[in-house]
Amino acid sequence: MHQTQKWSETELELMEVIWSCTPPVTSSELLDLFKEKGKAWKAQTISTFLSRLVDKGALTVTRQGRTNYYEPLLLPEDYKLQKTKTVLDGLYQGSVKNLVSAMYDGDKLSEEDIAELKQWLSEK
């Protein structure tokens, strides 16, 4: 798993739609999917974001005739793991305990969350 460059919110939104599709996917298919979501993008806009994601190593592109076919190079789980590690290293000195402590002290963990964490940790 290689480290990905930082993605914008729009790039992440686009990747989430791509991950939900059966690859490969075309920009036309993506335009239709976003249109269904009430987001009418122009073809040039989506092409720009797709090119950026290819440059950042998130997608691979294959050209057949006049059509580009895009496939993700990174699974959503791998992306989430990378981002979690970045936050953990950057804000919590790489300490899971510090992260959980911050969540607990910030009243973000319910009793149910704590019980689930205890169960999960005991199984590990």
C-alpha positions as CSV (number, residue, x, y, z in Angstrom):
1,M,0.0,0.0,0.0
2,H,1.6,3.3,-1.1
3,Q,1.0,6.6,0.5
4,T,-1.5,8.7,-1.4
5,Q,-1.4,12.5,-1.9
6,K,-4.0,14.5,-0.1
7,W,-7.4,14.6,-1.8
8,S,-9.8,17.5,-1.8
9,E,-13.4,17.0,-0.6
10,T,-14.6,16.9,-4.2
11,E,-12.0,14.3,-5.1
12,L,-13.0,12.1,-2.2
13,E,-16.6,12.5,-3.2
14,L,-15.8,11.4,-6.7
15,M,-13.7,8.4,-5.4
16,E,-16.6,7.3,-3.2
17,V,-18.9,7.2,-6.3
18,I,-16.2,5.3,-8.2
19,W,-15.8,2.8,-5.4
20,S,-19.5,2.2,-5.5
21,C,-19.4,1.2,-9.2
22,T,-18.2,-1.9,-10.9
23,P,-14.9,-0.9,-12.5
24,P,-14.0,0.3,-15.0
25,V,-16.1,3.5,-15.1
26,T,-16.3,6.3,-17.7
27,S,-16.7,10.0,-17.1
28,S,-20.1,9.8,-18.8
29,E,-21.3,7.2,-16.4
30,L,-20.0,9.4,-13.5
31,L,-21.7,12.4,-14.9
32,D,-25.0,10.5,-15.0
33,L,-24.5,9.2,-11.4
34,F,-23.9,12.7,-10.1
35,K,-26.8,14.1,-12.0
36,E,-29.0,11.5,-10.3
37,K,-27.7,12.9,-7.0
38,G,-28.7,16.4,-8.0
39,K,-25.2,17.5,-8.9
40,A,-25.0,18.6,-12.5
41,W,-21.3,18.8,-13.3
42,K,-19.9,19.7,-16.7
43,A,-17.9,17.2,-18.6
44,Q,-14.7,19.3,-18.3
45,T,-15.1,19.6,-14.6
46,I,-15.3,15.9,-14.0
47,S,-12.4,15.3,-16.5
48,T,-10.2,17.7,-14.5
49,F,-10.9,15.9,-11.2
50,L,-10.4,12.5,-12.8
51,S,-7.0,13.7,-14.3
52,R,-5.9,14.9,-10.9
53,L,-6.8,11.6,-9.2
54,V,-4.8,9.8,-11.9
55,D,-1.9,12.1,-11.2
56,K,-2.2,11.5,-7.5
57,G,-2.1,7.7,-8.0
58,A,-5.7,7.1,-7.0
59,L,-6.9,5.9,-10.4
60,T,-5.6,4.2,-13.5
61,V,-6.9,5.2,-16.9
62,T,-7.1,3.2,-20.1
63,R,-8.1,4.8,-23.3
64,Q,-10.2,2.8,-25.8
65,G,-11.1,4.8,-28.9
66,R,-12.3,8.1,-27.7
67,T,-13.4,6.9,-24.2
68,N,-11.3,6.8,-21.0
69,Y,-12.0,4.0,-18.5
70,Y,-11.0,4.6,-14.9
71,E,-10.3,2.1,-12.2
72,P,-9.4,2.7,-8.6
73,L,-5.8,1.8,-7.5
74,L,-6.8,2.0,-3.8
75,L,-9.5,0.3,-1.9
76,P,-11.7,2.5,0.4
77,E,-10.4,0.5,3.4
78,D,-6.8,1.3,2.5
79,Y,-7.6,5.0,2.1
80,K,-9.3,5.1,5.5
81,L,-6.4,3.3,7.1
82,Q,-3.9,5.8,5.6
83,K,-5.9,8.8,6.7
84,T,-6.4,7.4,10.2
85,K,-2.7,6.7,10.5
86,T,-2.0,10.3,9.4
87,V,-4.4,11.7,12.1
88,L,-3.0,9.3,14.7
89,D,0.6,10.2,14.0
90,G,-0.1,13.9,13.6
91,L,-2.4,14.6,16.5
92,Y,-1.8,11.8,18.9
93,Q,1.9,11.0,18.6
94,G,1.0,7.6,17.1
95,S,-0.7,6.6,20.3
96,V,-4.1,4.8,20.0
97,K,-4.4,5.3,23.8
98,N,-4.1,9.1,23.4
99,L,-6.8,9.0,20.6
100,V,-9.2,7.0,22.7
101,S,-8.5,9.1,25.7
102,A,-9.3,12.2,23.8
103,M,-12.6,10.7,22.6
104,Y,-13.5,9.6,26.1
105,D,-12.6,13.0,27.7
106,G,-14.6,14.7,25.0
107,D,-17.7,12.7,25.8
108,K,-17.6,11.1,22.3
109,L,-17.7,7.5,23.6
110,S,-20.9,6.1,24.9
111,E,-21.0,3.2,27.4
112,E,-21.9,1.0,24.5
113,D,-18.8,2.2,22.6
114,I,-16.6,1.4,25.6
115,A,-18.1,-2.1,26.0
116,E,-17.6,-2.8,22.3
117,L,-14.0,-1.6,22.5
118,K,-13.3,-3.7,25.6
119,Q,-14.8,-6.8,23.8
120,W,-12.8,-6.1,20.6
121,L,-9.5,-5.6,22.5
122,S,-10.1,-8.8,24.5
123,E,-10.4,-10.7,21.2
124,K,-7.2,-9.3,19.9
